[in-house]
Structures are given as C-alpha cells and as structure tokens.
Amino acid sequence: IFSPHENAGDFCQEKKMKSGYFYFLSDKYCEQFADCGIMGNKESDQNGEHGRPCFYYYEYDGFYWFIPISSRITKYKSIYSQKILRYPNYDGIRFGYVNGKESAFLIQNMCPAILKYIDKQYFIERGTVPVKVNDDLSKELNKLAEKVIKLNKKGIKITITNIKEIIKRL
C-alpha cells in the first residue's frame, strides 16, 4: 500500500509537521513537477539562498498540501478583483497576515507533496520561532483547500497546478 509518508527526509523524520505552519519544498520537487504548473524555487544569488516561495501547510486525504504565499499584494489583489467579476465565489486567492505583513495565499497554485520533498520549516528570530498563521485564518485556508481538492476530484479545476498529474507521479 502506498503511503505518502514513506521515505521522509531528515527534517521530517525529526519533527512532526503541523497545519498552519510554513515549510519549503525541495528543489528536486520543483524540478520534478515543473511541467505541472508549480511555482519554482527562487535561484540563489550573491546574497545567498532566498528560501522562496514558502508554503502554508495542510494535511488532508493522505497527502501534504502546500499553498504558496506572496508578498506581491497589489498584483494579487488586481488578479483577485478580475476573477471575482467573472466568478462571484472565487476561491483561488485569499489574503491574510504572516509575520505582521499582509500576504496573498495562492490557493490557485496549491500542490500536494510527500515527506521526501519537504526541505525545511520556516523560522524567524534567528531560527528560533516557527512561522504560523492565526487559528481563524488557518481554519479558513484549510476549509478552502479541502473544497478545492474535492472539486478537483470531481473534474472542476480551480488550480493552475495539475493536481491529478502530481498525485499520479507521487
């Protein structure tokens, strides 16, 4: 029986992942599923690793689900405004606060993964404080993620990512 929890990376073997916290997916994941519409990791440069994008984490239906966040609020508010004119109940983007800054939660770009593709958890305060959203926002994001996953299973695609293909290849 296939278990998405098999072959966990060192990070995941040491720690229990928690919904509502943020994690980074490995370069290997981004490379393997680049043709499935996932957001790729930012390249390192003279300033070092960027650690972007980071992903809000939620576990559901035997998989780890990751929702990328963006600080490009103006861009995503514009996209959201356009979508809401066309789809009055558009669930592809939500806004909330992470570390005191407004962020766009890109449900339209969410993707499933298994443990071996999770690189590390997102920490601040010199690596001592894990980043988390408040419980109300976490509940809202989890509910939306479930809705989008269920709709995807019925053939209604809200995501840019090809969830079915990623799951097939995991």
C-alpha positions in Angstrom: 0.0 0.0 0.0 1.4 3.4 -1.0 1.9 5.8 1.9 2.8 9.4 1.2 4.6 9.4 4.5 7.3 6.9 3.4 10.8 7.9 2.6 10.8 11.0 4.7 13.7 13.4 4.5 15.9 14.0 7.6 13.9 17.1 8.6 10.6 15.3 8.6 11.9 12.3 10.4 12.9 14.5 13.3 9.9 16.8 13.5 6.1 16.4 13.4 4.7 18.8 10.8 1.8 21.0 11.9 -1.0 22.5 9.9 -0.9 26.3 9.9 2.9 26.5 9.8 5.1 27.2 6.8 7.6 24.9 5.0 9.8 25.0 2.0 9.7 22.4 -0.8 12.9 21.0 -2.2 14.5 22.0 -5.5 14.1 18.3 -6.5 10.3 18.7 -6.1 10.2 21.9 -8.2 12.3 20.3 -10.9 10.3 17.0 -11.0 6.9 18.8 -11.2 7.9 21.9 -13.2 5.7 20.8 -16.1 2.7 20.6 -13.7 2.4 24.4 -13.1 4.0 24.6 -9.7 5.8 27.7 -8.6 9.6 27.1 -8.8 12.1 27.9 -6.1 13.9 31.2 -6.4 17.5 31.0 -7.5 20.3 31.7 -5.1 22.5 34.7 -5.9 25.4 36.7 -4.3 23.1 37.3 -1.3 22.7 33.6 -0.7 19.6 31.4 -0.7 16.2 33.2 -0.9 14.1 30.5 0.6 11.1 31.3 -1.5 8.4 30.6 -2.0 7.4 29.3 1.4 4.2 27.3 1.7 1.4 27.2 4.1 1.0 23.5 5.1 -2.2 21.5 5.5 -2.6 17.7 5.7 -5.7 16.2 4.0 -6.7 12.9 2.3 -3.3 11.2 2.8 -1.2 14.0 1.3 0.6 17.1 2.4 -0.9 20.1 0.7 1.1 23.3 0.2 -0.3 26.8 -0.5 2.4 29.3 -1.7 2.3 32.8 -0.3 3.3 36.0 -1.9 4.1 39.5 -0.7 3.1 40.9 -4.0 -0.3 42.2 -2.7 -1.0 44.7 -5.4 -0.5 42.1 -8.1 -2.7 39.5 -6.5 -5.5 42.0 -5.4 -5.7 43.0 -9.0 -6.0 39.4 -10.2 -8.5 38.7 -7.4 -10.6 41.7 -8.5 -10.7 40.4 -12.1 -11.6 36.9 -11.1 -14.3 38.0 -8.7 -16.0 39.8 -11.6 -16.1 36.6 -13.5 -16.6 34.1 -10.6 -18.5 35.7 -7.7 -17.2 33.0 -5.3 -13.6 32.8 -6.5 -11.6 30.6 -4.1 -8.2 30.8 -5.8 -6.7 33.6 -3.7 -7.1 34.7 -0.1 -5.3 37.4 1.9 -4.1 37.3 5.4 -1.2 38.2 7.6 2.1 36.4 8.1 4.7 37.9 10.4 2.7 41.1 10.7 2.7 41.6 6.9 -0.2 41.1 4.5 0.3 38.2 2.2 -1.6 36.6 -0.7 -2.3 32.9 -0.2 -2.3 31.4 -3.6 -4.7 28.5 -3.4 -4.8 28.5 -7.2 -1.2 27.4 -7.0 -1.5 24.8 -4.2 0.1 21.4 -4.7 0.4 18.0 -3.0 3.7 16.5 -1.8 5.1 13.7 0.2 7.6 13.9 3.0 10.7 13.3 0.9 10.1 16.6 -0.9 9.8 18.8 2.2 13.1 20.6 2.7 12.7 22.6 5.9 10.4 24.6 8.1 10.2 28.4 8.0 11.6 30.0 11.2 12.2 33.7 12.2 14.1 35.2 15.1 17.4 33.6 14.1 15.8 30.2 13.6 14.1 30.0 16.9 10.4 30.8 16.2 8.4 28.8 13.7 6.2 30.9 11.4 2.4 30.3 11.8 -0.8 32.0 10.9 -3.6 32.6 13.4 -6.1 29.9 14.1 -9.0 31.7 12.3 -7.1 32.2 9.1 -5.8 28.6 9.3 -9.3 27.3 9.6 -10.4 29.3 6.6 -7.4 28.2 4.5 -7.9 24.5 5.4 -11.6 24.7 4.5 -10.9 26.3 1.2 -8.1 23.8 0.4 -10.5 20.9 1.1 -13.1 22.5 -1.1 -10.7 22.9 -4.0 -9.3 19.4 -3.6 -12.8 17.9 -3.6 -13.8 20.0 -6.7 -10.6 18.9 -8.4 -11.6 15.2 -7.8 -14.9 15.9 -9.5 -13.1 17.4 -12.5 -13.7 21.1 -11.6 -10.3 22.7 -11.8 -9.6 25.8 -9.8 -5.9 25.4 -9.6 -3.2 26.4 -12.1 -1.3 23.3 -10.9 -2.1 19.9 -12.3 -3.0 18.2 -9.1 -4.1 15.0 -10.7 -0.8 14.6 -12.5 1.3 15.4 -9.5 -0.6 12.8 -7.4 -0.3 10.2 -10.1 3.5 10.7 -10.2 4.0 10.9 -6.4 
